[in-house]
Amino acid sequence: MNSSNLLSHLIDLIGNVADAHTTALFELKENQLVIREHFTLSNHLNRNVSISVGEGPIGLAAETSKTQLIENIDSDIGGIYKKPEVLKGFMAIPVISDTLLGVLVIDTKTSYQISIKLQKILSNFAEQIAWHLHQEKHHPNIKNASIPDLKELTSYCRFLAESPNRSSVADRLTQTPTSIVSFKSIAVIWFEENQQEGRIMGHRGFTHDLSQIVVHFGKGLVGSCAKNRSPLLLKFNAKRKTILFSEEEKPEGLLSAVALPIQLNETLYGVLLVGSDQFEGLGSADLDKLSLIVSAAASALFCSDTKDRWIYDKNLDPVTGVPNHRFLTEYQLAVSEELFKPNQPVYFWSIQITNLGDLYQIHGVDQGDAFLKQMIAVIAKIIPSPKFVFRFSENTFVLMLMNRKQKEVRQLESKLKQIFEYNPLHVNGTAMQATMQWGLAVYPDDAKDLFSLISLSRNRLSPKIKEMA
């Protein structure tokens, strides 16, 4: 690959890693900065722009040889667009090798801040660009020389970033091409949010089964990487046992390994472990390539989690935050599997607030919403888990109680009646008296289907909870 194509691939890679709107390499020509290579999502980039040294943040980066970082912006401050662009972050990095050779420019519409980690990665890219520009300048024949192709790495990072879900990310990471990084073994470990334990979700090249191993924060190579949130490169001492995942693991005969955190901003998703059976099998160059790979994986996980959260949130009642009728319909099978166990009864309570419309009309929307929120808070406090609470309709909630004995259900019945039937609920200093009807159905005595039990409990609505035999 010639030098120009290499620089083009580097700019494409930088654009993907930084989630940039535009990435552009400005090359110094006499006293002007002109675009040499670019990657952009804009239709308004002025590819013929010429910026004087000292002019604007791009020219200032060239004049001072200092990076210009501008965050929390709301407009185009680079002066490189024909029409205004609404941007959030901007960075101009001088490209220097002995002397100034150009400026690397990145802007974004996705984040108001460019993390310190990303700044470091981009600075490293600028150093790589400087080296290639220096070679061009002092060795003109370099344009026809054979230079390693970054196309495969760029393509693979894009492939990772487009993963549709967590499972796909794990699968694609374990299939990292050995032509990019030479290794014997690879494993992907997920750490759930705020959890101190990790699970190995995918692995390849290991002699022993890893599926039952639990990884703990701060223990072993993977646990230390997760706790410190920084890459680790180790060469193993044959005389001393090195723990990769857990003290329960069996030896794998690896002589070097790299562990990298899969994280975005402050969120840790997991750790990627890559091992070699050669003492010098993995080095700093491999660490750099794997850093780009885990960055692409983290971007995919962020997008997947955001999509999952959006799907989940749209199925929640906006007032009380509990799942709604749509949630029950969409996740009927999953809820049923969680609820129904052999020889374990489940109590379905329907609670209908018959004067809810009057409460809203008398006290106003805000106070009515506050009443429902406080009612759910009281139910959450009175009835311990395991339980499910759903808002089935405008004025009806369904409670599902699991792992309960009949005596305990009677006691909970008494508490609920005392709170909601005989006394007003004081909300923001205002007494609000609700009138309610209650209906009860029991699995498996009354029915065995989720919606049949809900319908039966609603059909039994009456001013008092149904007495149990």
DRENDO-1510 file (C-alpha; in Angstrom, 1 decimal, always signed):
<recs>
REC; n; res; u; v; w
REC; 1; MET; +0.0; +0.0; +0.0 .
REC; 2; ASN; +1.4; +3.5; -0.8 .
REC; 3; SER; +1.7; +6.2; +1.8 .
REC; 4; SER; -1.4; +8.1; +0.7 .
REC; 5; ASN; -3.6; +5.1; +0.9 .
REC; 6; LEU; -2.2; +4.3; +4.4 .
REC; 7; LEU; -3.0; +7.8; +5.6 .
REC; 8; SER; -6.5; +7.5; +4.2 .
REC; 9; HIS; -7.0; +4.3; +6.1 .
REC; 10; LEU; -5.6; +6.0; +9.3 .
REC; 11; ILE; -8.1; +8.9; +8.9 .
REC; 12; ASP; -11.0; +6.4; +8.4 .
REC; 13; LEU; -9.9; +4.5; +11.5 .
REC; 14; ILE; -9.6; +7.7; +13.6 .
REC; 15; GLY; -13.1; +8.8; +12.5 .
REC; 16; ASN; -14.6; +5.5; +13.6 .
REC; 17; VAL; -12.7; +5.3; +16.9 .
REC; 18; ALA; -13.6; +8.9; +17.8 .
REC; 19; ASP; -17.2; +8.6; +16.6 .
REC; 20; ALA; -16.3; +11.8; +14.6 .
REC; 21; HIS; -18.5; +13.9; +12.4 .
REC; 22; THR; -15.4; +15.0; +10.5 .
REC; 23; THR; -11.8; +13.9; +10.7 .
REC; 24; ALA; -9.3; +15.8; +8.5 .
REC; 25; LEU; -5.6; +15.8; +8.1 .
REC; 26; PHE; -4.4; +19.3; +7.2 .
REC; 27; GLU; -0.9; +19.3; +5.6 .
REC; 28; LEU; +1.3; +22.4; +5.8 .
REC; 29; LYS; +2.0; +23.9; +2.4 .
REC; 30; GLU; +4.3; +26.9; +2.7 .
REC; 31; ASN; +2.3; +29.0; +5.3 .
REC; 32; GLN; -1.1; +27.5; +4.5 .
REC; 33; LEU; -2.9; +24.4; +5.9 .
REC; 34; VAL; -4.8; +22.4; +3.2 .
REC; 35; ILE; -6.8; +19.2; +3.5 .
REC; 36; ARG; -4.7; +16.2; +2.5 .
REC; 37; GLU; -7.1; +13.4; +3.7 .
REC; 38; HIS; -10.5; +13.4; +5.3 .
REC; 39; PHE; -13.4; +11.3; +6.7 .
REC; 40; THR; -16.7; +13.2; +7.0 .
REC; 41; LEU; -20.5; +12.6; +7.5 .
REC; 42; SER; -21.2; +16.2; +6.4 .
REC; 43; ASN; -22.3; +17.3; +2.9 .
REC; 44; HIS; -20.9; +20.8; +3.6 .
REC; 45; LEU; -17.2; +20.2; +4.1 .
REC; 46; ASN; -15.1; +22.6; +2.1 .
REC; 47; ARG; -12.4; +20.4; +0.7 .
REC; 48; ASN; -10.6; +23.3; -0.8 .
REC; 49; VAL; -10.3; +25.3; +2.4 .
REC; 50; SER; -7.0; +26.9; +3.0 .
REC; 51; ILE; -6.2; +28.1; +6.6 .
REC; 52; SER; -3.3; +30.4; +7.5 .
REC; 53; VAL; -1.0; +29.5; +10.4 .
REC; 54; GLY; -2.4; +31.3; +13.4 .
REC; 55; GLU; -5.9; +31.6; +11.9 .
REC; 56; GLY; -8.6; +30.1; +14.1 .
REC; 57; PRO; -8.1; +27.0; +16.4 .
REC; 58; ILE; -6.6; +25.0; +13.5 .
REC; 59; GLY; -4.1; +27.7; +12.6 .
REC; 60; LEU; -3.4; +28.3; +16.3 .
REC; 61; ALA; -2.5; +24.6; +16.8 .
REC; 62; ALA; +0.0; +25.0; +14.0 .
REC; 63; GLU; +1.4; +28.2; +15.3 .
REC; 64; THR; +1.8; +27.1; +19.0 .
REC; 65; SER; +2.4; +23.4; +18.4 .
REC; 66; LYS; -0.1; +22.8; +21.1 .
REC; 67; THR; -3.4; +20.8; +20.9 .
REC; 68; GLN; -6.5; +23.0; +20.8 .
REC; 69; LEU; -9.4; +21.3; +22.7 .
REC; 70; ILE; -12.8; +23.0; +22.6 .
REC; 71; GLU; -15.7; +21.3; +24.3 .
REC; 72; ASN; -19.4; +22.2; +25.0 .
REC; 73; ILE; -19.7; +24.1; +21.8 .
REC; 74; ASP; -22.8; +24.6; +19.7 .
REC; 75; SER; -21.5; +25.6; +16.3 .
REC; 76; ASP; -18.8; +25.1; +13.7 .
REC; 77; ILE; -15.6; +26.7; +15.1 .
REC; 78; GLY; -13.2; +25.1; +12.7 .
REC; 79; GLY; -14.2; +27.2; +9.7 .
REC; 80; ILE; -14.1; +24.2; +7.4 .
REC; 81; TYR; -17.7; +24.0; +6.4 .
REC; 82; LYS; -19.6; +25.8; +3.7 .
REC; 83; LYS; -22.7; +25.9; +5.9 .
REC; 84; PRO; -23.1; +26.0; +9.7 .
REC; 85; GLU; -22.8; +22.6; +11.5 .
REC; 86; VAL; -24.1; +22.0; +15.0 .
REC; 87; LEU; -21.2; +20.5; +16.8 .
REC; 88; LYS; -20.4; +19.5; +20.4 .
REC; 89; GLY; -16.7; +18.8; +20.6 .
REC; 90; PHE; -13.6; +19.9; +18.6 .
REC; 91; MET; -9.9; +19.0; +18.8 .
REC; 92; ALA; -7.0; +20.1; +16.6 .
REC; 93; ILE; -3.7; +18.2; +17.2 .
REC; 94; PRO; -0.4; +19.5; +15.7 .
REC; 95; VAL; +1.4; +16.8; +13.6 .
REC; 96; ILE; +5.1; +17.2; +14.3 .
REC; 97; SER; +8.2; +15.3; +13.4 .
REC; 98; ASP; +11.3; +17.6; +13.9 .
REC; 99; THR; +9.2; +20.4; +12.4 .
REC; 100; LEU; +5.5; +21.0; +11.9 .
REC; 101; LEU; +4.0; +18.9; +9.1 .
REC; 102; GLY; +0.3; +19.5; +9.6 .
REC; 103; VAL; -2.7; +19.4; +11.9 .
REC; 104; LEU; -5.1; +16.6; +12.7 .
REC; 105; VAL; -8.7; +17.8; +13.2 .
REC; 106; ILE; -11.6; +15.9; +14.8 .
REC; 107; ASP; -15.0; +17.3; +15.5 .
REC; 108; THR; -18.1; +15.4; +16.8 .
REC; 109; LYS; -21.9; +15.8; +17.2 .
REC; 110; THR; -22.2; +12.9; +19.7 .
REC; 111; SER; -20.5; +14.2; +22.9 .
REC; 112; TYR; -19.7; +17.5; +24.5 .
REC; 113; GLN; -16.5; +16.2; +26.0 .
REC; 114; ILE; -13.6; +14.2; +24.6 .
REC; 115; SER; -12.3; +11.9; +27.2 .
REC; 116; ILE; -8.7; +11.9; +28.4 .
REC; 117; LYS; -8.3; +8.3; +27.1 .
REC; 118; LEU; -9.6; +9.3; +23.7 .
REC; 119; GLN; -7.3; +12.3; +23.6 .
REC; 120; LYS; -4.3; +10.1; +24.3 .
REC; 121; ILE; -5.4; +7.7; +21.5 .
REC; 122; LEU; -5.8; +10.5; +19.1 .
REC; 123; SER; -2.4; +11.9; +20.0 .
REC; 124; ASN; -0.9; +8.5; +19.3 .
REC; 125; PHE; -2.6; +8.6; +15.9 .
REC; 126; ALA; -1.1; +12.0; +15.2 .
REC; 127; GLU; +2.4; +10.6; +16.0 .
REC; 128; GLN; +1.8; +7.8; +13.5 .
REC; 129; ILE; +0.7; +10.3; +10.8 .
REC; 130; ALA; +3.8; +12.5; +11.6 .
REC; 131; TRP; +6.1; +9.5; +11.0 .
REC; 132; HIS; +4.6; +8.7; +7.6 .
REC; 133; LEU; +4.6; +12.4; +6.5 .
REC; 134; HIS; +8.3; +12.6; +7.7 .
REC; 135; GLN; +9.1; +9.5; +5.6 .
REC; 136; GLU; +7.4; +11.0; +2.6 .
REC; 137; LYS; +9.3; +14.3; +3.0 .
REC; 138; HIS; +12.8; +12.7; +3.4 .
REC; 139; HIS; +12.3; +9.6; +1.4 .
REC; 140; PRO; +10.2; +10.4; -1.7 .
REC; 141; ASN; +10.2; +6.9; -3.0 .
REC; 142; ILE; +8.3; +5.8; +0.1 .
REC; 143; LYS; +5.0; +6.3; -1.8 .
REC; 144; ASN; +5.8; +3.2; -3.8 .
REC; 145; ALA; +7.2; +1.2; -1.0 .
REC; 146; SER; +5.5; -1.7; +0.6 .
REC; 147; ILE; +3.9; -0.6; +3.9 .
REC; 148; PRO; +1.7; -2.9; +6.2 .
REC; 149; ASP; -2.0; -2.6; +5.3 .
REC; 150; LEU; -4.3; -1.3; +8.0 .
REC; 151; LYS; -7.4; -2.1; +5.9 .
REC; 152; GLU; -8.1; -5.3; +7.8 .
REC; 153; LEU; -7.9; -3.7; +11.2 .
REC; 154; THR; -10.2; -0.9; +10.1 .
REC; 155; SER; -12.7; -3.3; +8.6 .
REC; 156; TYR; -12.7; -5.5; +11.7 .
REC; 157; CYS; -13.2; -2.5; +14.0 .
REC; 158; ARG; -16.1; -1.4; +11.9 .
REC; 159; PHE; -17.5; -5.0; +12.0 .
REC; 160; LEU; -17.3; -4.9; +15.8 .
REC; 161; ALA; -18.9; -1.5; +16.1 .
REC; 162; GLU; -21.9; -2.7; +14.1 .
REC; 163; SER; -22.6; -5.6; +16.4 .
REC; 164; PRO; -26.4; -5.7; +17.1 .
REC; 165; ASN; -26.2; -7.0; +20.7 .
REC; 166; ARG; -24.0; -8.2; +23.6 .
REC; 167; SER; -23.9; -11.8; +22.4 .
REC; 168; SER; -22.8; -10.7; +19.0 .
REC; 169; VAL; -20.0; -8.6; +20.4 .
REC; 170; ALA; -18.7; -11.5; +22.5 .
REC; 171; ASP; -18.8; -13.8; +19.4 .
REC; 172; ARG; -17.0; -11.3; +17.2 .
REC; 173; LEU; -14.3; -10.6; +19.7 .
REC; 174; THR; -13.5; -14.3; +20.1 .
REC; 175; GLN; -13.1; -14.5; +16.4 .
REC; 176; THR; -10.5; -11.7; +16.2 .
REC; 177; PRO; -8.4; -12.6; +13.1 .
REC; 178; THR; -4.9; -13.9; +14.0 .
REC; 179; SER; -3.6; -12.0; +11.0 .
REC; 180; ILE; -4.3; -8.8; +13.0 .
REC; 181; VAL; -2.9; -10.1; +16.3 .
REC; 182; SER; -1.1; -13.4; +16.6 .
REC; 183; PHE; -2.3; -15.3; +19.7 .
REC; 184; LYS; -3.1; -18.8; +21.0 .
REC; 185; SER; -6.1; -18.1; +23.3 .
REC; 186; ILE; -8.7; -15.4; +23.6 .
REC; 187; ALA; -11.6; -14.9; +26.1 .
REC; 188; VAL; -14.3; -12.3; +26.7 .
REC; 189; ILE; -15.5; -11.6; +30.3 .
REC; 190; TRP; -18.6; -9.6; +31.1 .
REC; 191; PHE; -19.0; -7.6; +34.3 .
REC; 192; GLU; -22.6; -6.6; +34.9 .
REC; 193; GLU; -23.2; -3.1; +36.2 .
REC; 194; ASN; -22.2; -2.5; +39.8 .
REC; 195; GLN; -21.3; -6.2; +40.2 .
REC; 196; GLN; -18.0; -7.5; +41.7 .
REC; 197; GLU; -18.1; -10.8; +39.7 .
REC; 198; GLY; -17.5; -11.4; +36.0 .
REC; 199; ARG; -18.5; -14.3; +33.8 .
REC; 200; ILE; -16.6; -15.7; +30.8 .
REC; 201; MET; -19.1; -15.3; +27.9 .
REC; 202; GLY; -16.9; -16.5; +25.1 .
REC; 203; HIS; -13.5; -18.1; +24.6 .
REC; 204; ARG; -11.3; -19.8; +22.0 .
REC; 205; GLY; -8.0; -21.6; +22.0 .
REC; 206; PHE; -8.1; -22.7; +25.7 .
REC; 207; THR; -7.5; -26.3; +26.6 .
REC; 208; HIS; -10.0; -26.4; +29.4 .
REC; 209; ASP; -13.6; -25.4; +29.7 .
REC; 210; LEU; -14.0; -21.9; +31.2 .
REC; 211; SER; -17.8; -21.6; +31.3 .
REC; 212; GLN; -18.2; -22.2; +35.1 .
REC; 213; ILE; -15.3; -20.0; +36.2 .
REC; 214; VAL; -16.3; -16.8; +38.2 .
REC; 215; VAL; -13.9; -13.9; +38.0 .
REC; 216; HIS; -13.6; -11.5; +41.0 .
REC; 217; PHE; -12.7; -7.9; +41.0 .
REC; 218; GLY; -9.0; -7.4; +41.9 .
REC; 219; LYS; -8.0; -11.1; +41.6 .
REC; 220; GLY; -6.0; -12.5; +38.9 .
REC; 221; LEU; -4.9; -10.8; +35.7 .
REC; 222; VAL; -8.5; -10.2; +34.5 .
REC; 223; GLY; -9.9; -9.1; +37.9 .
REC; 224; SER; -7.0; -6.7; +38.3 .
REC; 225; CYS; -7.6; -5.2; +34.9 .
REC; 226; ALA; -11.3; -4.8; +35.7 .
REC; 227; LYS; -10.6; -3.1; +39.0 .
REC; 228; ASN; -7.8; -0.8; +37.8 .
REC; 229; ARG; -9.5; -0.2; +34.4 .
REC; 230; SER; -6.2; -0.2; +32.6 .
REC; 231; PRO; -4.5; -2.6; +30.1 .
REC; 232; LEU; -2.0; -5.1; +31.5 .
REC; 233; LEU; +0.7; -6.9; +29.5 .
REC; 234; LEU; +2.5; -9.7; +31.4 .
REC; 235; LYS; +5.3; -12.2; +30.6 .
REC; 236; PHE; +4.9; -15.2; +32.8 .
REC; 237; ASN; +7.6; -16.7; +35.1 .
REC; 238; ALA; +7.6; -20.4; +34.7 .
REC; 239; LYS; +8.6; -20.8; +38.4 .
REC; 240; ARG; +5.6; -18.9; +39.7 .
REC; 241; LYS; +1.9; -19.5; +38.9 .
REC; 242; THR; +0.1; -16.7; +37.3 .
REC; 243; ILE; -3.6; -16.5; +37.8 .
REC; 244; LEU; -5.6; -15.4; +34.7 .
REC; 245; PHE; -9.2; -15.7; +35.9 .
REC; 246; SER; -9.5; -17.6; +39.2 .
REC; 247; GLU; -7.5; -19.8; +41.6 .
REC; 248; GLU; -9.8; -22.6; +40.5 .
REC; 249; GLU; -8.5; -22.6; +36.9 .
REC; 250; LYS; -6.3; -25.2; +35.4 .
REC; 251; PRO; -3.0; -24.3; +33.8 .
REC; 252; GLU; -3.0; -23.4; +30.1 .
REC; 253; GLY; +0.7; -23.2; +29.3 .
REC; 254; LEU; +0.6; -19.5; +28.3 .
REC; 255; LEU; +3.8; -17.5; +28.5 .
REC; 256; SER; +2.5; -14.0; +27.8 .
REC; 257; ALA; -1.0; -12.4; +28.0 .
REC; 258; VAL; -2.7; -9.0; +27.5 .
REC; 259; ALA; -5.9; -8.0; +29.4 .
REC; 260; LEU; -7.7; -4.9; +28.3 .
REC; 261; PRO; -10.8; -3.2; +29.9 .
REC; 262; ILE; -13.8; -2.9; +27.6 .
REC; 263; GLN; -15.2; +0.4; +28.7 .
REC; 264; LEU; -16.7; +3.7; +27.5 .
REC; 265; ASN; -16.4; +6.8; +29.6 .
REC; 266; GLU; -17.1; +5.6; +33.1 .
REC; 267; THR; -18.9; +2.4; +32.2 .
REC; 268; LEU; -17.0; -0.9; +32.4 .
REC; 269; TYR; -18.6; -3.6; +30.3 .
REC; 270; GLY; -15.9; -6.3; +30.6 .
REC; 271; VAL; -12.4; -7.4; +29.9 .
REC; 272; LEU; -10.7; -8.9; +26.8 .
REC; 273; LEU; -7.9; -11.4; +27.5 .
REC; 274; VAL; -5.5; -12.5; +24.8 .
REC; 275; GLY; -2.8; -15.1; +25.5 .
REC; 276; SER; +0.3; -16.5; +23.7 .
REC; 277; ASP; +2.4; -19.6; +24.1 .
REC; 278; GLN; +5.5; -17.5; +23.3 .
REC; 279; PHE; +7.3; -15.4; +25.9 .
REC; 280; GLU; +7.6; -12.6; +23.3 .
REC; 281; GLY; +4.4; -13.5; +21.6 .
REC; 282; LEU; +2.6; -10.3; +22.6 .
REC; 283; GLY; +4.0; -6.8; +22.8 .
REC; 284; SER; +3.2; -3.1; +22.9 .
REC; 285; ALA; +2.2; -3.0; +19.2 .
REC; 286; ASP; -0.4; -5.8; +19.9 .
REC; 287; LEU; -1.6; -3.8; +22.9 .
REC; 288; ASP; -2.2; -0.7; +20.6 .
REC; 289; LYS; -4.2; -2.7; +18.1 .
REC; 290; LEU; -6.2; -4.5; +20.8 .
REC; 291; SER; -6.9; -1.1; +22.3 .
REC; 292; LEU; -8.6; +0.0; +19.1 .
REC; 293; ILE; -10.5; -3.3; +19.0 .
REC; 294; VAL; -11.9; -3.0; +22.5 .
REC; 295; SER; -12.8; +0.7; +21.8 .
REC; 296; ALA; -15.0; -0.5; +18.9 .
REC; 297; ALA; -16.5; -3.2; +21.1 .
REC; 298; ALA; -17.4; -0.7; +23.8 .
REC; 299; SER; -19.1; +1.6; +21.3 .
REC; 300; ALA; -21.2; -1.4; +20.1 .
REC; 301; LEU; -22.1; -2.3; +23.7 .
REC; 302; PHE; -23.1; +1.3; +24.5 .
REC; 303; CYS; -25.4; +1.4; +21.4 .
REC; 304; SER; -26.9; -2.0; +22.3 .
REC; 305; ASP; -27.6; -1.0; +25.9 .
REC; 306; THR; -29.1; +2.3; +24.8 .
REC; 307; LYS; -31.4; +0.5; +22.4 .
REC; 308; ASP; -32.4; -2.1; +25.1 .
REC; 309; ARG; -33.0; +0.7; +27.6 .
REC; 310; TRP; -35.2; +2.6; +25.1 .
REC; 311; ILE; -37.2; -0.5; +24.4 .
REC; 312; TYR; -37.6; -1.2; +28.2 .
REC; 313; ASP; -38.5; +2.4; +29.1 .
REC; 314; LYS; -41.2; +2.7; +26.5 .
REC; 315; ASN; -42.9; -0.3; +28.2 .
REC; 316; LEU; -42.9; +1.5; +31.6 .
REC; 317; ASP; -45.7; +3.6; +33.1 .
REC; 318; PRO; -44.4; +7.2; +32.9 .
REC; 319; VAL; -46.1; +8.1; +36.2 .
REC; 320; THR; -45.2; +5.2; +38.5 .
REC; 321; GLY; -42.3; +3.7; +36.7 .
REC; 322; VAL; -43.7; +0.1; +36.9 .
REC; 323; PRO; -44.1; -2.0; +33.8 .
REC; 324; ASN; -47.4; -1.6; +31.9 .
REC; 325; HIS; -49.8; -3.7; +29.9 .
REC; 326; ARG; -47.7; -3.5; +26.8 .
REC; 327; PHE; -44.7; -4.9; +28.8 .
REC; 328; LEU; -46.8; -7.9; +29.8 .
REC; 329; THR; -47.9; -8.5; +26.3 .
REC; 330; GLU; -44.3; -8.2; +24.8 .
REC; 331; TYR; -42.6; -10.3; +27.5 .
REC; 332; GLN; -45.4; -12.7; +28.4 .
REC; 333; LEU; -43.2; -15.8; +28.1 .
REC; 334; ALA; -40.3; -14.4; +30.1 .
REC; 335; VAL; -42.6; -13.2; +32.9 .
REC; 336; SER; -44.4; -16.6; +32.9 .
REC; 337; GLU; -41.1; -18.5; +33.2 .
REC; 338; GLU; -40.1; -16.3; +36.1 .
REC; 339; LEU; -43.5; -16.6; +37.9 .
REC; 340; PHE; -44.6; -20.2; +37.5 .
REC; 341; LYS; -42.6; -22.9; +39.3 .
REC; 342; PRO; -43.7; -26.5; +40.1 .
REC; 343; ASN; -45.6; -26.7; +43.4 .
REC; 344; GLN; -45.2; -23.0; +44.2 .
REC; 345; PRO; -48.4; -20.9; +44.3 .
REC; 346; VAL; -48.6; -17.4; +42.9 .
REC; 347; TYR; -51.2; -14.9; +44.2 .
REC; 348; PHE; -52.6; -12.4; +41.6 .
REC; 349; TRP; -54.1; -9.3; +43.2 .
REC; 350; SER; -56.0; -6.8; +41.1 .
REC; 351; ILE; -56.4; -3.4; +42.7 .
REC; 352; GLN; -58.8; -1.0; +41.1 .
REC; 353; ILE; -58.9; +2.6; +42.3 .
REC; 354; THR; -62.6; +3.4; +41.5 .
REC; 355; ASN; -62.4; +7.2; +42.3 .
REC; 356; LEU; -59.0; +7.9; +40.6 .
REC; 357; GLY; -60.6; +10.3; +38.1 .
REC; 358; ASP; -62.2; +12.2; +41.0 .
REC; 359; LEU; -58.9; +12.5; +42.8 .
REC; 360; TYR; -57.3; +14.0; +39.7 .
REC; 361; GLN; -60.2; +16.4; +39.1 .
REC; 362; ILE; -60.2; +17.6; +42.8 .
REC; 363; HIS; -56.5; +17.8; +43.5 .
REC; 364; GLY; -55.0; +18.3; +40.0 .
REC; 365; VAL; -52.7; +16.3; +37.8 .
REC; 366; ASP; -49.5; +16.8; +39.7 .
REC; 367; GLN; -51.1; +15.8; +43.0 .
REC; 368; GLY; -52.8; +12.8; +41.4 .
REC; 369; ASP; -49.5; +11.6; +39.9 .
REC; 370; ALA; -47.9; +12.0; +43.4 .
REC; 371; PHE; -50.7; +9.9; +44.9 .
REC; 372; LEU; -50.0; +7.0; +42.5 .
REC; 373; LYS; -46.3; +7.3; +43.1 .
REC; 374; GLN; -46.7; +7.2; +46.9 .
REC; 375; MET; -49.2; +4.3; +46.6 .
REC; 376; ILE; -46.6; +2.2; +44.7 .
REC; 377; ALA; -43.9; +3.2; +47.2 .
REC; 378; VAL; -46.1; +2.0; +50.1 .
REC; 379; ILE; -46.8; -1.3; +48.3 .
REC; 380; ALA; -43.1; -1.7; +47.6 .
REC; 381; LYS; -42.4; -1.2; +51.3 .
REC; 382; ILE; -45.2; -3.3; +52.7 .
REC; 383; ILE; -44.8; -6.3; +50.4 .
REC; 384; PRO; -41.3; -7.7; +50.2 .
REC; 385; SER; -39.8; -9.4; +47.2 .
REC; 386; PRO; -40.2; -11.6; +45.3 .
REC; 387; LYS; -43.1; -9.8; +43.6 .
REC; 388; PHE; -44.1; -8.1; +40.4 .
REC; 389; VAL; -46.2; -5.0; +40.1 .
REC; 390; PHE; -47.8; -3.9; +36.8 .
REC; 391; ARG; -50.1; -1.0; +35.8 .
REC; 392; PHE; -52.6; -3.0; +33.8 .
REC; 393; SER; -55.0; -0.1; +32.9 .
REC; 394; GLU; -55.6; +3.5; +33.8 .
REC; 395; ASN; -57.0; +2.8; +37.3 .
REC; 396; THR; -56.0; -0.9; +37.8 .
REC; 397; PHE; -52.7; -2.4; +39.1 .
REC; 398; VAL; -51.9; -6.1; +39.3 .
REC; 399; LEU; -49.7; -7.5; +42.0 .
REC; 400; MET; -48.1; -11.0; +41.7 .
REC; 401; LEU; -46.8; -12.5; +44.9 .
REC; 402; MET; -44.5; -15.5; +44.7 .
REC; 403; ASN; -43.0; -17.9; +47.4 .
REC; 404; ARG; -45.7; -17.0; +49.9 .
REC; 405; LYS; -47.7; -19.1; +52.4 .
REC; 406; GLN; -51.4; -18.5; +52.9 .
REC; 407; LYS; -50.8; -17.1; +56.4 .
REC; 408; GLU; -48.4; -14.5; +55.1 .
REC; 409; VAL; -50.8; -13.5; +52.3 .
REC; 410; ARG; -53.6; -12.9; +54.9 .
REC; 411; GLN; -51.2; -10.7; +56.9 .
REC; 412; LEU; -50.4; -8.6; +53.9 .
REC; 413; GLU; -54.1; -8.4; +53.1 .
REC; 414; SER; -54.8; -6.9; +56.5 .
REC; 415; LYS; -52.0; -4.3; +56.1 .
REC; 416; LEU; -53.1; -3.2; +52.7 .
REC; 417; LYS; -56.8; -2.8; +53.8 .
REC; 418; GLN; -55.7; -0.9; +56.8 .
REC; 419; ILE; -53.6; +1.6; +54.8 .
REC; 420; PHE; -55.8; +2.0; +51.7 .
REC; 421; GLU; -59.4; +1.3; +52.8 .
REC; 422; TYR; -59.7; +2.8; +56.3 .
REC; 423; ASN; -57.3; +5.7; +56.2 .
REC; 424; PRO; -56.5; +8.5; +53.7 .
REC; 425; LEU; -53.1; +8.6; +52.2 .
REC; 426; HIS; -51.3; +11.9; +53.0 .
REC; 427; VAL; -49.5; +13.2; +49.9 .
REC; 428; ASN; -47.5; +16.4; +50.1 .
REC; 429; GLY; -49.5; +17.4; +53.2 .
REC; 430; THR; -52.9; +16.7; +51.6 .
REC; 431; ALA; -55.1; +13.8; +52.8 .
REC; 432; MET; -56.4; +11.8; +49.7 .
REC; 433; GLN; -58.9; +9.0; +50.4 .
REC; 434; ALA; -59.1; +6.4; +47.7 .
REC; 435; THR; -61.9; +3.9; +47.2 .
REC; 436; MET; -60.6; +0.6; +46.0 .
REC; 437; GLN; -61.9; -2.8; +44.8 .
REC; 438; TRP; -59.8; -5.9; +45.2 .
REC; 439; GLY; -59.8; -9.2; +43.2 .
REC; 440; LEU; -57.7; -12.3; +43.9 .
REC; 441; ALA; -56.8; -15.4; +41.8 .
REC; 442; VAL; -54.3; -18.1; +42.7 .
REC; 443; TYR; -52.0; -20.2; +40.5 .
REC; 444; PRO; -52.3; -23.1; +39.8 .
REC; 445; ASP; -55.7; -23.6; +41.6 .
REC; 446; ASP; -57.7; -21.1; +39.5 .
REC; 447; ALA; -55.7; -21.1; +36.2 .
REC; 448; LYS; -52.3; -21.7; +34.8 .
REC; 449; ASP; -52.0; -19.0; +32.1 .
REC; 450; LEU; -50.7; -15.5; +32.9 .
REC; 451; PHE; -53.5; -13.5; +31.3 .
REC; 452; SER; -56.2; -16.0; +32.4 .
REC; 453; LEU; -55.1; -15.4; +36.0 .
REC; 454; ILE; -55.1; -11.6; +35.5 .
REC; 455; SER; -58.5; -11.6; +33.9 .
REC; 456; LEU; -59.9; -13.8; +36.7 .
REC; 457; SER; -58.6; -11.6; +39.4 .
REC; 458; ARG; -60.1; -8.6; +37.7 .
REC; 459; ASN; -63.4; -10.3; +37.3 .
REC; 460; ARG; -63.5; -10.9; +41.0 .
REC; 461; LEU; -63.1; -7.2; +41.8 .
REC; 462; SER; -65.1; -6.3; +44.9 .
REC; 463; PRO; -64.9; -3.7; +47.7 .
REC; 464; LYS; -63.0; -6.2; +49.8 .
REC; 465; ILE; -60.3; -8.8; +49.1 .
REC; 466; LYS; -61.6; -12.2; +48.4 .
REC; 467; GLU; -61.5; -14.3; +51.6 .
REC; 468; MET; -59.3; -17.5; +51.2 .
REC; 469; ALA; -60.5; -20.8; +52.4 .
</recs>
